[in-house]
């Protein structure tokens, strides 16, 4: 098992800190987790210590990619629909017949 070392005081850190916000939740997907050193109270992000985190990370990664793909499709369809409404076809003016020629 890998030991996480505090970058400030170089002591072993064995306890993880809670994730703060969506950025740290996203980092957990890539096996980057927050730690807090009990000696100097320094908070930092480092690699996870166990292989269980990697197994969970694969599930989270697929969930994040699925949500991102769905959001991209929703955006694409709304963009296409707004483009169709914005660029309405322009009617061409009717051609004028020269005077004296019969119309059919």
DSSP file (Angstrom, degrees, kcal/mol; ACC not computed):
  #  RESIDUE AA STRUCTURE BP1 BP2  ACC     N-H-->O    O-->H-N    N-H-->O    O-->H-N    TCO  KAPPA ALPHA  PHI   PSI    X-CA   Y-CA   Z-CA
    1    1 A X              0   0    0      0, 0.0     2,-0.2     0, 0.0    49,-0.1   0.000 360.0 360.0 360.0 133.4    0.0    0.0    0.0
    2    2 A X        -     0   0    0     47,-0.7     2,-0.5    46,-0.1     0, 0.0  -0.489 360.0-138.1 -75.8 144.3    1.3    3.4   -0.9
    3    3 A X        -     0   0    0     -2,-0.2     2,-0.4     9,-0.0    11,-0.1  -0.891  11.5-137.3-104.5 132.1    1.8    6.0    1.8
    4    4 A X  E     -A   13   0A   0      9,-0.7     9,-3.1    -2,-0.5     2,-0.4  -0.752  18.8-157.1 -89.4 133.4    0.8    9.6    1.1
    5    5 A X  E     -A   12   0A   0     -2,-0.4     2,-0.2     7,-0.2     7,-0.2  -0.917  21.1-114.1-114.8 136.3    3.3   12.2    2.4
    6    6 A X     >  -     0   0    0      5,-2.7     4,-1.7    -2,-0.4     5,-0.1  -0.488  18.0-144.8 -66.4 130.0    2.4   15.8    3.2
    7    7 A X  T  4 S+     0   0    0     -2,-0.2    -1,-0.1     1,-0.2    -2,-0.0   0.711  95.4  46.8 -70.9 -18.1    4.2   18.1    0.7
    8    8 A X  T  4 S+     0   0    0      3,-0.1    -1,-0.2     1,-0.1    -2,-0.0   0.926 130.1  13.4 -88.4 -50.3    4.7   20.7    3.4
    9    9 A X  T  4 S-     0   0    0      2,-0.1    -2,-0.2    33,-0.0    -1,-0.1   0.485  90.5-129.4-109.2  -3.5    6.0   18.8    6.5
   10   10 A X     <  +     0   0    0     -4,-1.7     2,-0.3     1,-0.2    -3,-0.1   0.774  60.0 136.6  61.3  31.1    6.9   15.4    4.8
   11   11 A X        -     0   0    0      1,-0.1    -5,-2.7    -5,-0.1    -1,-0.2  -0.741  63.1 -91.1-103.3 157.6    5.0   13.4    7.4
   12   12 A X  E     -A    5   0A   0     -2,-0.3     2,-0.5    -7,-0.2    -7,-0.2  -0.409  36.4-159.3 -66.9 138.1    2.8   10.4    6.6
   13   13 A X  E     +A    4   0A   0     -9,-3.1    -9,-0.7    -2,-0.1    24,-0.1  -0.986  19.9 167.1-120.5 124.1   -0.9   11.2    6.0
   14   14 A X        +     0   0    0     -2,-0.5     2,-0.4    22,-0.1    -1,-0.1   0.482  54.0  77.0-114.9  -5.9   -3.4    8.4    6.4
   15   15 A X        -     0   0    0     21,-0.3    21,-1.1     0, 0.0     2,-0.2  -0.898  66.8-141.2-114.6 136.1   -6.7   10.2    6.5
   16   16 A X  B     -B   35   0B   0     -2,-0.4    19,-0.3    19,-0.2     2,-0.2  -0.539  14.4-132.5 -87.1 156.7   -8.5   11.7    3.5
   17   17 A X        -     0   0    0     17,-2.5    17,-0.3    -2,-0.2     2,-0.2  -0.671  31.4 -94.5-101.2 161.6  -10.4   14.9    3.5
   18   18 A X        -     0   0    0     -2,-0.2     2,-0.2     1,-0.1    -1,-0.1  -0.493  44.7-103.8 -75.4 146.7  -13.9   15.5    2.2
   19   19 A X        -     0   0    0     -2,-0.2     2,-0.6    15,-0.1    -1,-0.1  -0.471  29.6-148.9 -70.1 139.4  -14.2   16.7   -1.4
   20   20 A X     >  -     0   0    0     -2,-0.2     4,-0.7    -3,-0.0     3,-0.2  -0.933  55.5 -26.1-112.8 109.4  -15.1   20.4   -1.7
   21   21 A X  H  > S-     0   0    0     -2,-0.6     4,-1.4     1,-0.2     5,-0.1  -0.042  89.4 -60.4  83.3 176.5  -17.2   21.2   -4.8
   22   22 A X  H  > S+     0   0    0      1,-0.2     4,-2.3     2,-0.2    -1,-0.2   0.775 124.9  62.6 -72.8 -27.7  -17.6   19.7   -8.2
   23   23 A X  H  > S+     0   0    0      1,-0.2     4,-2.2     2,-0.2    -1,-0.2   0.930 106.7  43.5 -65.4 -43.5  -14.0   20.1   -9.2
   24   24 A X  H  X S+     0   0    0     -4,-0.7     4,-1.6     2,-0.2    -1,-0.2   0.844 111.6  54.7 -72.1 -31.0  -12.7   17.8   -6.5
   25   25 A X  H  X S+     0   0    0     -4,-1.4     4,-0.7     2,-0.2    -1,-0.2   0.907 109.8  47.5 -63.8 -40.1  -15.6   15.4   -7.2
   26   26 A X  H >X S+     0   0    0     -4,-2.3     3,-0.9     1,-0.2     4,-0.6   0.885 107.9  55.0 -67.4 -38.3  -14.4   15.3  -10.8
   27   27 A X  H ><>S+     0   0    0     -4,-2.2     5,-2.0     1,-0.3     3,-1.1   0.838  98.3  63.2 -63.5 -32.2  -10.8   14.8   -9.7
   28   28 A X  H ><5S+     0   0    0     -4,-1.6     3,-1.5     1,-0.3    -1,-0.3   0.795  92.5  65.2 -62.4 -26.2  -11.9   11.7   -7.7
   29   29 A X  H <<5S+     0   0    0     -3,-0.9    -1,-0.3    -4,-0.7    32,-0.2   0.843 103.9  45.3 -62.1 -33.1  -12.9   10.2  -11.1
   30   30 A X  T <<5S-     0   0    0     -3,-1.1    -1,-0.3    -4,-0.6    -2,-0.2   0.021 126.0-100.0-101.8  26.2   -9.2   10.3  -12.0
   31   31 A X  T < 5S+     0   0    0     -3,-1.5    17,-1.7     1,-0.2     2,-0.6   0.801  81.8 132.9  62.4  33.7   -8.1    8.8   -8.7
   32   32 A X  E   < + C   0  47B   0     -5,-2.0     2,-0.3    15,-0.2    15,-0.2  -0.970  32.0 177.4-112.4 115.6   -7.0   12.2   -7.3
   33   33 A X  E     - C   0  46B   0     13,-3.0    13,-2.5    -2,-0.6     2,-0.2  -0.873  29.0-110.0-123.5 151.6   -8.4   12.7   -3.7
   34   34 A X  E     - C   0  45B   0     -2,-0.3   -17,-2.5   -17,-0.3     2,-0.3  -0.569  33.1-174.8 -81.7 142.8   -8.0   15.4   -1.1
   35   35 A X  E     -BC  16  44B   0      9,-3.3     9,-2.3   -19,-0.3     2,-0.4  -0.922  13.7-151.6-128.8 156.2   -6.0   14.8    2.1
   36   36 A X  E     - C   0  43B   0    -21,-1.1     2,-0.4    -2,-0.3   -21,-0.3  -0.995  17.4-133.8-130.1 127.8   -5.4   16.9    5.2
   37   37 A X     >  -     0   0    0      5,-2.7     4,-1.4    -2,-0.4   -24,-0.1  -0.637   6.3-155.1 -78.5 129.5   -2.2   16.6    7.2
   38   38 A X  T  4 S+     0   0    0     -2,-0.4    -1,-0.1     2,-0.2   -25,-0.1   0.711  90.4  54.9 -77.0 -20.1   -2.9   16.4   11.0
   39   39 A X  T  4 S+     0   0    0      1,-0.1    -1,-0.1     3,-0.1   -26,-0.0   0.953 128.9  10.0 -78.0 -51.4    0.5   17.7   11.8
   40   40 A X  T  4 S-     0   0    0      2,-0.1    -2,-0.2     0, 0.0    -1,-0.1   0.434  93.2-124.9-111.7   0.0    0.5   21.0    9.9
   41   41 A X     <  +     0   0    0     -4,-1.4     2,-0.3     1,-0.2    -3,-0.1   0.695  54.4 156.7  65.5  21.0   -3.2   21.1    8.8
   42   42 A X        -     0   0    0     -5,-0.1    -5,-2.7    -6,-0.0     2,-0.5  -0.624  31.7-149.4 -80.0 134.4   -2.2   21.5    5.2
   43   43 A X  E     +C   36   0B   0     -2,-0.3     2,-0.3    -7,-0.2    -7,-0.2  -0.901  28.0 156.6-106.7 132.1   -4.8   20.4    2.6
   44   44 A X  E     -C   35   0B   0     -9,-2.3    -9,-3.3    -2,-0.5     2,-0.4  -0.956  38.7-116.7-150.5 164.7   -3.6   18.9   -0.7
   45   45 A X  E     +C   34   0B   0     -2,-0.3     2,-0.3   -11,-0.2   -11,-0.2  -0.899  42.2 152.3-107.9 133.1   -4.7   16.7   -3.6
   46   46 A X  E     -C   33   0B   0    -13,-2.5   -13,-3.0    -2,-0.4     2,-0.1  -0.881  48.1 -67.0-146.9 177.7   -2.8   13.4   -4.3
   47   47 A X  E     -C   32   0B   0     -2,-0.3   -15,-0.2   -15,-0.2   -16,-0.1  -0.365  58.0-100.8 -68.7 150.9   -3.4   10.0   -5.7
   48   48 A X        -     0   0    0    -17,-1.7    -1,-0.1     1,-0.1   -46,-0.1  -0.323  22.1-138.0 -69.3 157.1   -5.6    7.6   -3.9
   49   49 A X  S    S+     0   0    0    -48,-0.1   -47,-0.7   -35,-0.1     2,-0.2   0.736  75.5  55.8 -91.0 -24.2   -4.1    4.9   -1.8
   50   50 A X  S  > S-     0   0    0    -49,-0.1     4,-0.5     1,-0.1     3,-0.5  -0.691  73.8-128.0-114.5 162.3   -6.2    1.8   -2.6
   51   51 A X  H  > S+     0   0    0     -2,-0.2     4,-1.5     1,-0.2     3,-0.3   0.684 103.0  74.5 -77.4 -18.0   -7.2    0.0   -5.8
   52   52 A X  H  > S+     0   0    0      1,-0.2     4,-2.2     2,-0.2    -1,-0.2   0.848  89.9  58.4 -62.1 -32.7  -10.9    0.2   -4.7
   53   53 A X  H  > S+     0   0    0     -3,-0.5     4,-2.4     1,-0.2    -1,-0.2   0.890 103.2  52.3 -63.8 -38.3  -10.7    3.9   -5.7
   54   54 A X  H  X S+     0   0    0     -4,-0.5     4,-1.7    -3,-0.3    -1,-0.2   0.875 108.0  51.0 -66.4 -36.6   -9.7    2.9   -9.3
   55   55 A X  H  X S+     0   0    0     -4,-1.5     4,-1.2     1,-0.2    -2,-0.2   0.921 113.7  44.1 -66.4 -42.2  -12.7    0.5   -9.5
   56   56 A X  H  X S+     0   0    0     -4,-2.2     4,-2.4     1,-0.2    -2,-0.2   0.873 108.4  60.3 -67.1 -36.0  -15.0    3.2   -8.4
   57   57 A X  H  X S+     0   0    0     -4,-2.4     4,-3.0     1,-0.2    -1,-0.2   0.865  99.2  55.2 -62.2 -37.3  -13.3    5.7  -10.7
   58   58 A X  H  X S+     0   0    0     -4,-1.7     4,-2.0     2,-0.2    -1,-0.2   0.911 110.4  46.3 -63.5 -40.6  -14.1    3.6  -13.8
   59   59 A X  H  X S+     0   0    0     -4,-1.2     4,-1.9     2,-0.2    -2,-0.2   0.904 114.3  47.3 -66.4 -41.2  -17.8    3.8  -12.9
   60   60 A X  H  X S+     0   0    0     -4,-2.4     4,-2.9     2,-0.2    -2,-0.2   0.900 109.8  53.6 -67.2 -39.4  -17.7    7.5  -12.2
   61   61 A X  H  X S+     0   0    0     -4,-3.0     4,-2.7   -32,-0.2     5,-0.2   0.921 109.2  47.8 -62.1 -43.6  -15.8    8.1  -15.4
   62   62 A X  H  X S+     0   0    0     -4,-2.0     4,-2.1     2,-0.2    -1,-0.2   0.881 112.9  49.7 -65.4 -36.0  -18.4    6.3  -17.5
   63   63 A X  H  X S+     0   0    0     -4,-1.9     4,-2.4     2,-0.2    -2,-0.2   0.922 111.7  47.6 -67.1 -43.2  -21.2    8.3  -15.7
   64   64 A X  H  X S+     0   0    0     -4,-2.9     4,-2.6     1,-0.2    -2,-0.2   0.923 113.8  47.3 -64.0 -43.9  -19.4   11.6  -16.3
   65   65 A X  H  X S+     0   0    0     -4,-2.7     4,-2.5    -5,-0.2    -1,-0.2   0.875 111.4  51.9 -65.9 -36.4  -18.9   10.8  -20.0
   66   66 A X  H  X S+     0   0    0     -4,-2.1     4,-2.3    -5,-0.2    -2,-0.2   0.925 112.2  44.8 -64.4 -44.9  -22.5    9.7  -20.3
   67   67 A X  H  X S+     0   0    0     -4,-2.4     4,-2.6     2,-0.2    -2,-0.2   0.905 113.9  50.3 -65.6 -41.5  -23.8   12.9  -18.8
   68   68 A X  H  X S+     0   0    0     -4,-2.6     4,-2.2    -5,-0.2    -2,-0.2   0.903 111.2  48.9 -64.6 -40.4  -21.4   15.0  -20.9
   69   69 A X  H  X S+     0   0    0     -4,-2.5     4,-2.1     2,-0.2    -2,-0.2   0.906 111.7  48.6 -64.7 -41.5  -22.5   13.2  -24.1
   70   70 A X  H  X S+     0   0    0     -4,-2.3     4,-2.4     2,-0.2    -2,-0.2   0.917 111.5  49.8 -63.8 -43.3  -26.2   13.6  -23.3
   71   71 A X  H  X S+     0   0    0     -4,-2.6     4,-2.5     1,-0.2    -2,-0.2   0.886 109.4  52.3 -63.2 -38.5  -25.6   17.3  -22.6
   72   72 A X  H  X S+     0   0    0     -4,-2.2     4,-2.5     2,-0.2    -1,-0.2   0.899 109.8  48.6 -64.9 -39.8  -23.7   17.7  -25.9
   73   73 A X  H  X S+     0   0    0     -4,-2.1     4,-2.6     2,-0.2     5,-0.2   0.914 111.1  49.7 -65.8 -42.3  -26.6   16.1  -27.7
   74   74 A X  H  X S+     0   0    0     -4,-2.4     4,-2.2     1,-0.2    -2,-0.2   0.930 113.2  47.1 -60.9 -44.8  -29.2   18.4  -26.0
   75   75 A X  H  X S+     0   0    0     -4,-2.5     4,-2.5     2,-0.2    -2,-0.2   0.916 111.4  51.5 -62.9 -42.6  -27.1   21.4  -26.9
   76   76 A X  H  X S+     0   0    0     -4,-2.5     4,-2.4     1,-0.2    -2,-0.2   0.925 111.3  46.2 -62.0 -46.0  -26.6   20.2  -30.5
   77   77 A X  H  X S+     0   0    0     -4,-2.6     4,-2.3     1,-0.2    -1,-0.2   0.888 113.5  48.5 -66.4 -38.2  -30.4   19.7  -31.1
   78   78 A X  H  X S+     0   0    0     -4,-2.2     4,-2.3    -5,-0.2    -1,-0.2   0.879 111.7  50.9 -68.7 -35.1  -31.2   23.1  -29.5
   79   79 A X  H  X S+     0   0    0     -4,-2.5     4,-2.2     2,-0.2    -2,-0.2   0.916 111.0  47.7 -65.8 -43.1  -28.5   24.7  -31.7
   80   80 A X  H  X S+     0   0    0     -4,-2.4     4,-1.9     1,-0.2    -2,-0.2   0.919 113.0  48.4 -64.2 -43.5  -29.9   23.1  -34.8
   81   81 A X  H  X S+     0   0    0     -4,-2.3     4,-1.7     1,-0.2    -2,-0.2   0.893 112.2  48.1 -65.6 -39.6  -33.5   24.2  -33.9
   82   82 A X  H  X S+     0   0    0     -4,-2.3     4,-2.2     1,-0.2    -1,-0.2   0.867 110.1  53.0 -69.3 -34.2  -32.5   27.8  -33.1
   83   83 A X  H  X S+     0   0    0     -4,-2.2     4,-2.1     1,-0.2    -1,-0.2   0.869 107.9  51.1 -67.8 -35.5  -30.5   27.9  -36.4
   84   84 A X  H  < S+     0   0    0     -4,-1.9    -1,-0.2     1,-0.2    -2,-0.2   0.870 113.4  44.9 -69.3 -36.0  -33.6   26.8  -38.4
   85   85 A X  H  < S+     0   0    0     -4,-1.7     3,-0.4    -5,-0.1    -2,-0.2   0.866 114.7  48.2 -74.3 -35.5  -35.8   29.5  -36.7
   86   86 A X  H  < S+     0   0    0     -4,-2.2     2,-1.1     1,-0.2    -2,-0.2   0.907 110.6  48.9 -73.4 -42.8  -33.2   32.2  -37.2
   87   87 A X  S  < S+     0   0    0     -4,-2.1    -1,-0.2    -5,-0.2     2,-0.1  -0.592  75.1 176.3-102.4  71.6  -32.4   31.6  -40.8
   88   88 A X        -     0   0    0     -2,-1.1    -3,-0.1    -3,-0.4     2,-0.1  -0.461  41.9 -94.5 -71.5 146.9  -35.8   31.4  -42.4
   89   89 A X        -     0   0    0     -2,-0.1     2,-0.4     1,-0.1    -1,-0.1  -0.370  37.7-128.0 -64.8 141.4  -35.8   31.1  -46.2
   90   90 A X        -     0   0    0     -3,-0.1     2,-0.3    -2,-0.1    -1,-0.1  -0.760  20.0-124.1 -92.3 132.0  -36.1   34.4  -48.1
   91   91 A X        -     0   0    0     -2,-0.4     2,-0.3     1,-0.1     3,-0.0  -0.563  22.3-127.9 -77.0 137.2  -38.8   34.6  -50.7
   92   92 A X        -     0   0    0     -2,-0.3     2,-0.1     1,-0.1     3,-0.1  -0.618  28.3-108.2 -81.8 142.2  -37.6   35.5  -54.2
   93   93 A X        -     0   0    0     -2,-0.3    -1,-0.1     1,-0.1     2,-0.1  -0.398  40.8 -99.0 -68.8 148.2  -39.4   38.4  -55.8
   94   94 A X        -     0   0    0      1,-0.1     2,-0.2    -2,-0.1    -1,-0.1  -0.393  38.9-110.1 -67.8 142.3  -41.7   37.5  -58.7
   95   95 A X        -     0   0    0     -2,-0.1     2,-0.4    -3,-0.1    -1,-0.1  -0.535  31.2-127.5 -73.2 136.7  -40.2   38.0  -62.1
   96   96 A X        -     0   0    0     -2,-0.2     2,-0.3    -3,-0.1    -1,-0.1  -0.711  16.2-132.5 -89.0 133.9  -41.9   40.8  -64.0
   97   97 A X        -     0   0    0     -2,-0.4     3,-0.1     1,-0.1     6,-0.1  -0.641  27.6-109.7 -81.5 137.5  -43.2   40.0  -67.5
   98   98 A X    >   -     0   0    0     -2,-0.3     3,-1.6     1,-0.1    -1,-0.1  -0.371  44.8 -93.3 -64.4 147.4  -42.2   42.5  -70.1
   99   99 A X  T 3  S+     0   0    0      1,-0.2    -1,-0.1    -3,-0.0     3,-0.1  -0.330 108.9  28.5 -62.6 138.5  -45.2   44.6  -71.3
  100  100 A X  T 3  S+     0   0    0      1,-0.3     2,-0.4    -3,-0.1    -1,-0.2   0.200  91.1 109.6  97.3 -15.6  -46.9   43.2  -74.3
  101  101 A X  S <  S-     0   0    0     -3,-1.6    -1,-0.3     1,-0.0     2,-0.1  -0.770  70.6-118.7 -94.0 138.6  -46.1   39.5  -73.8
  102  102 A X        -     0   0    0     -2,-0.4     2,-0.3    -3,-0.1    -4,-0.1  -0.436  23.0-128.7 -73.3 147.1  -49.0   37.3  -72.8
  103  103 A X              0   0    0     -2,-0.1    -1,-0.1     1,-0.1     0, 0.0  -0.724 360.0 360.0 -92.4 146.3  -48.8   35.5  -69.4
  104  104 A X              0   0    0     -2,-0.3    -1,-0.1     0, 0.0    -2,-0.0   0.432 360.0 360.0 -99.4 360.0  -49.4   31.8  -69.4
